Amino acid sequence: MASDEPGPGQQYALQARKHIAALRRAKPDIIIEIRWCPAHKGIAGNEKADEWAKIAAEEPDTRGVEWLSYSDRLEARPMPLPRSLANLKREISEKKWAEACQWAGGRTSKKKHRMPGSQKPDGAVANSIKRIASRFYQLKTGHCLTGQYLNWTKRRPTPQCWWCRYRTQTRDHLVKECPEWKPQQKILWAEVKKETGRWKDRWKVRDLLADGRCSRAVLDFLSTTDVGGRVPGEEDDGVSAVSELEVREWMEEQGAGAEVPGAGGESPLFLPTPDFMASAGMA
C-alpha cells in the first residue's frame, strides 16, 4: 500500500461526513438522509452535479479541483486527467480489438469470412461440445474439410463432392444443395427462417456463420451430419471420426462398471477396444 491518504474522490466523501457530523452536533433533532440517485433520469440536482463534474474534468486547476499533490499541478509538469482503472482497461481492450480486426481483415478473404461486429464471444458456440465448436469455426473461416479447400491445399486431386459427385463441394453446397443431407438442411433453414425471417436463397454462408441468431441451428446441423467432420473412405488413423472426448467417456464407463479381474485383483494392462474405435479402423 503506497499511501493511507484518501484519493481524489474519497476526500470529498470524508468532508461531507464531517459536515453531517457538525450539523448533528449543532442540531440534534435534524434529520439527514443520503439516498442513491439514478443517473440520466432527468433529476435536476443529479444533472447539475454531472454538468459540474464534466466541467471540472476539462481543466482541473482552473475549476478549483485539486491534483493528488502540488508537484502534479499543471503549472509544475504536464499530466493526463485522472482516470479510473476500469476506463484504462476498456481503452486497452478496444485498441487490441481494433488491431486484431485489422490484422485478421488483411489476411482473410471477405468472400469467405465476415468479421464479427462485437468482441463478445458467441455464447451458443462457446457452450457447445468442443469438437462441434471446432468444426463450426473451421467452416466459418473457410479452412475446413470441403472439396474446394482440400483441392486448393493439394490434398485432393479435384474439388468434387465425395457424397453426391457434384463438380465443386463448397460450404454453400453442403448446407444448401447436397442431397446427402437434405433432411438436416430442411431443419436448418426452417430454424434460420424462424429466427431471422429469411430463407436460404437470401443467405450467403459467410453471413450465416457470422450471425449469432443462426449459431444454434448451425451447431445442431453439424451435430447430426458429417459436414466438416471427416472425408469418407480416406485412409487415416481415425482421428477425424473418433474424438478424445468419446475415448474419455468410454474409459469412464469402463471404470464405473464391474471390476475387470486381473492379476492379484488389479486392472489388466490393456482394456478391450471399444466398438466405435474398431469401426473407425483404430483397433
JOWO-V334113 format. One record per residue. N is the residue number from 1. RES is the residue in one letter. BURIAL is 1 if it has 16 or more other C-alpha atoms within 10 Angstrom, else 0. Layout:
BEGIN
N_RES_BURIAL / N_RES_BURIAL
END
This chain:
BEGIN
1_M_0 / 2_A_0 / 3_S_0 / 4_D_0 / 5_E_0 / 6_P_0 / 7_G_0 / 8_P_0 / 9_G_0 / 10_Q_0 / 11_Q_0 / 12_Y_0 / 13_A_0 / 14_L_0 / 15_Q_0 / 16_A_0 / 17_R_0 / 18_K_0 / 19_H_0 / 20_I_0 / 21_A_0 / 22_A_0 / 23_L_0 / 24_R_0 / 25_R_0 / 26_A_0 / 27_K_0 / 28_P_0 / 29_D_0 / 30_I_0 / 31_I_0 / 32_I_0 / 33_E_0 / 34_I_0 / 35_R_0 / 36_W_0 / 37_C_0 / 38_P_0 / 39_A_0 / 40_H_0 / 41_K_0 / 42_G_0 / 43_I_0 / 44_A_0 / 45_G_0 / 46_N_0 / 47_E_0 / 48_K_0 / 49_A_0 / 50_D_0 / 51_E_0 / 52_W_0 / 53_A_0 / 54_K_0 / 55_I_0 / 56_A_1 / 57_A_0 / 58_E_0 / 59_E_0 / 60_P_1 / 61_D_0 / 62_T_0 / 63_R_0 / 64_G_0 / 65_V_0 / 66_E_0 / 67_W_1 / 68_L_0 / 69_S_0 / 70_Y_0 / 71_S_0 / 72_D_0 / 73_R_0 / 74_L_0 / 75_E_0 / 76_A_0 / 77_R_0 / 78_P_0 / 79_M_0 / 80_P_0 / 81_L_0 / 82_P_0 / 83_R_0 / 84_S_0 / 85_L_0 / 86_A_0 / 87_N_0 / 88_L_0 / 89_K_0 / 90_R_0 / 91_E_0 / 92_I_0 / 93_S_0 / 94_E_0 / 95_K_0 / 96_K_0 / 97_W_0 / 98_A_0 / 99_E_0 / 100_A_0 / 101_C_0 / 102_Q_0 / 103_W_0 / 104_A_0 / 105_G_0 / 106_G_0 / 107_R_0 / 108_T_0 / 109_S_0 / 110_K_0 / 111_K_0 / 112_K_1 / 113_H_1 / 114_R_1 / 115_M_1 / 116_P_0 / 117_G_0 / 118_S_0 / 119_Q_0 / 120_K_0 / 121_P_0 / 122_D_0 / 123_G_0 / 124_A_0 / 125_V_1 / 126_A_0 / 127_N_0 / 128_S_0 / 129_I_0 / 130_K_0 / 131_R_0 / 132_I_1 / 133_A_1 / 134_S_1 / 135_R_1 / 136_F_1 / 137_Y_0 / 138_Q_0 / 139_L_1 / 140_K_1 / 141_T_1 / 142_G_1 / 143_H_1 / 144_C_1 / 145_L_1 / 146_T_1 / 147_G_1 / 148_Q_1 / 149_Y_1 / 150_L_1 / 151_N_1 / 152_W_0 / 153_T_0 / 154_K_0 / 155_R_0 / 156_R_0 / 157_P_0 / 158_T_0 / 159_P_1 / 160_Q_1 / 161_C_1 / 162_W_0 / 163_W_0 / 164_C_0 / 165_R_0 / 166_Y_0 / 167_R_0 / 168_T_1 / 169_Q_1 / 170_T_1 / 171_R_1 / 172_D_0 / 173_H_0 / 174_L_1 / 175_V_1 / 176_K_1 / 177_E_1 / 178_C_1 / 179_P_0 / 180_E_0 / 181_W_1 / 182_K_0 / 183_P_0 / 184_Q_1 / 185_Q_1 / 186_K_0 / 187_I_0 / 188_L_1 / 189_W_1 / 190_A_1 / 191_E_1 / 192_V_1 / 193_K_0 / 194_K_0 / 195_E_0 / 196_T_0 / 197_G_0 / 198_R_0 / 199_W_0 / 200_K_1 / 201_D_0 / 202_R_0 / 203_W_0 / 204_K_0 / 205_V_1 / 206_R_1 / 207_D_1 / 208_L_1 / 209_L_1 / 210_A_1 / 211_D_0 / 212_G_1 / 213_R_1 / 214_C_1 / 215_S_1 / 216_R_1 / 217_A_1 / 218_V_1 / 219_L_1 / 220_D_0 / 221_F_1 / 222_L_1 / 223_S_1 / 224_T_0 / 225_T_0 / 226_D_0 / 227_V_1 / 228_G_1 / 229_G_1 / 230_R_0 / 231_V_1 / 232_P_0 / 233_G_0 / 234_E_0 / 235_E_0 / 236_D_0 / 237_D_0 / 238_G_1 / 239_V_0 / 240_S_0 / 241_A_1 / 242_V_1 / 243_S_0 / 244_E_0 / 245_L_0 / 246_E_0 / 247_V_0 / 248_R_0 / 249_E_0 / 250_W_1 / 251_M_0 / 252_E_0 / 253_E_0 / 254_Q_0 / 255_G_0 / 256_A_0 / 257_G_0 / 258_A_0 / 259_E_0 / 260_V_0 / 261_P_0 / 262_G_0 / 263_A_0 / 264_G_0 / 265_G_0 / 266_E_0 / 267_S_0 / 268_P_0 / 269_L_0 / 270_F_0 / 271_L_0 / 272_P_0 / 273_T_0 / 274_P_0 / 275_D_0 / 276_F_0 / 277_M_1 / 278_A_0 / 279_S_0 / 280_A_0 / 281_G_0 / 282_M_1 / 283_A_0
END
